[in-house]
Amino acid sequence: MRKGYSLIEMIVTIALLVMLMPIFDRFFKVIAFELPRDSWLVNESIVLLNAVKNIRSDVAEALALSQEAGDSNEPSSLVIKLANGVVSYNFKNGRLIRRQKDADRETIPDDTTWSLPHGIIEMQVSSAKHKAGAVELVTGLEYWDNGKPRRKMANSYVFFAGVAGRPTQ
């Protein structure tokens, strides 16, 4: 009756483990790093899509669109003139803020904020003469992977102003 392992058995076991480690290395990387990262990317993408939905509904009711917010003309700001006031969107430092002012220019204290620490939102307003115009949104999520910037879930949208309530053809 043996009480231990021989040297040959130990060497063979270690050699097999060395051969199997590269196969399982990728599996452990996926479990330890990629699944949690992809989970928060999906959650942040849902928040981003919710913000895009709000922008779309405001643009659909718009009388006019502008990209000026105060003195800045940034691709991260959007001003929407509605029948009952003005709505502005500003994306800065990973936060998209929606501010609303009524027709008397009184700020309504119910700001909506979406936290998007890895989000990218670029807003470009184009307007035709005598028409309300359209806004193009370019969105996505950017993160660093092995020292390289990666962009996932990139989308581009075009919303036309003043189409709410119009019959579709």
LUMRONU-465946 format. One record per residue (C-alpha): x, y, z; residue in three letters. Coordinates in steps of 0.2 Angstrom, whole numbers, padded with zeros to 4 digits, always signed. Layout:
# LUMRONU-465946
XYZAla;...
# end
This chain:
# LUMRONU-465946
+0000+0000+0000Met;+0007+0017-0006Arg;+0007+0032+0005Lys;+0012+0045-0007Gly;+0016+0049-0025Tyr;+0031+0046-0035Ser;+0042+0059-0043Leu;+0037+0054-0060Ile;+0018+0056-0056Glu;+0022+0073-0049Met;+0032+0079-0064Ile;+0018+0072-0076Val;+0005+0081-0066Thr;+0014+0098-0067Ile;+0018+0096-0085Ala;-0001+0093-0089Leu;-0005+0108-0078Leu;+0007+0119-0088Val;+0000+0113-0104Met;-0018+0117-0099Leu;-0015+0134-0091Met;-0015+0143-0107Pro;-0032+0136-0112Ile;-0040+0141-0095Phe;-0031+0158-0095Asp;-0043+0165-0107Arg;-0058+0158-0098Phe;-0052+0166-0081Phe;-0049+0183-0090Lys;-0067+0182-0096Val;-0074+0178-0079Ile;-0063+0190-0069Ala;-0063+0205-0080Phe;-0073+0205-0096Glu;-0090+0200-0089Leu;-0090+0213-0075Pro;-0085+0226-0087Arg;-0098+0222-0100Asp;-0111+0222-0087Ser;-0108+0240-0082Trp;-0106+0244-0101Leu;-0124+0237-0104Val;-0131+0246-0089Asn;-0123+0263-0094Glu;-0130+0260-0112Ser;-0147+0258-0105Ile;-0145+0275-0096Val;-0139+0282-0112Leu;-0153+0276-0122Leu;-0165+0283-0109Asn;-0157+0300-0111Ala;-0158+0299-0130Val;-0177+0294-0129Lys;-0180+0310-0119Asn;-0170+0321-0131Ile;-0180+0313-0146Arg;-0197+0317-0137Ser;-0191+0335-0134Asp;-0184+0338-0151Val;-0201+0331-0159Ala;-0210+0345-0150Glu;-0197+0358-0154Ala;-0201+0375-0162Leu;-0183+0379-0164Ala;-0166+0371-0161Leu;-0150+0379-0156Ser;-0133+0373-0150Gln;-0128+0389-0140Glu;-0129+0388-0122Ala;-0123+0404-0115Gly;-0107+0409-0123Asp;-0102+0392-0128Ser;-0105+0383-0145Asn;-0100+0365-0140Glu;-0105+0349-0148Pro;-0110+0344-0131Ser;-0124+0356-0128Ser;-0142+0358-0136Leu;-0156+0371-0133Val;-0173+0367-0138Ile;-0187+0380-0139Lys;-0204+0372-0135Leu;-0221+0380-0135Ala;-0221+0381-0116Asn;-0203+0386-0113Gly;-0185+0381-0116Val;-0176+0364-0113Val;-0157+0363-0113Ser;-0146+0348-0113Tyr;-0128+0349-0108Asn;-0116+0335-0107Phe;-0100+0338-0097Lys;-0089+0328-0086Asn;-0099+0312-0088Gly;-0116+0319-0084Arg;-0130+0324-0095Leu;-0141+0338-0087Ile;-0158+0342-0094Arg;-0164+0360-0088Arg;-0181+0366-0091Gln;-0187+0384-0091Lys;-0205+0389-0093Asp;-0211+0403-0105Ala;-0207+0417-0092Asp;-0189+0411-0091Arg;-0191+0404-0074Glu;-0181+0389-0071Thr;-0191+0374-0066Ile;-0181+0366-0051Pro;-0184+0348-0058Asp;-0167+0345-0067Asp;-0165+0328-0074Thr;-0147+0321-0073Thr;-0140+0305-0081Trp;-0124+0299-0075Ser;-0113+0293-0090Leu;-0095+0292-0084Pro;-0090+0282-0099His;-0102+0290-0111Gly;-0099+0300-0127Ile;-0113+0312-0133Ile;-0110+0324-0147Glu;-0125+0335-0153Met;-0124+0344-0170Gln;-0139+0355-0175Val;-0143+0358-0193Ser;-0157+0370-0198Ser;-0164+0374-0215Ala;-0171+0392-0218Lys;-0188+0395-0211His;-0189+0377-0204Lys;-0185+0371-0186Ala;-0171+0360-0191Gly;-0164+0343-0185Ala;-0151+0337-0173Val;-0139+0323-0175Glu;-0133+0314-0160Leu;-0118+0303-0160Val;-0117+0292-0144Thr;-0106+0278-0137Gly;-0096+0272-0123Leu;-0078+0273-0121Glu;-0066+0264-0109Tyr;-0048+0259-0108Trp;-0043+0241-0112Asp;-0025+0236-0110Asn;-0019+0254-0112Gly;-0029+0257-0128Lys;-0046+0267-0129Pro;-0060+0256-0135Arg;-0077+0262-0140Arg;-0093+0251-0139Lys;-0111+0253-0143Met;-0108+0268-0154Ala;-0124+0274-0162Asn;-0129+0289-0173Ser;-0147+0297-0173Tyr;-0155+0311-0183Val;-0171+0319-0175Phe;-0181+0331-0184Phe;-0189+0346-0175Ala;-0208+0349-0174Gly;-0214+0332-0180Val;-0224+0328-0164Ala;-0243+0327-0169Gly;-0240+0326-0187Arg;-0248+0312-0197Pro;-0236+0300-0204Thr;-0238+0296-0223Gln;
# end
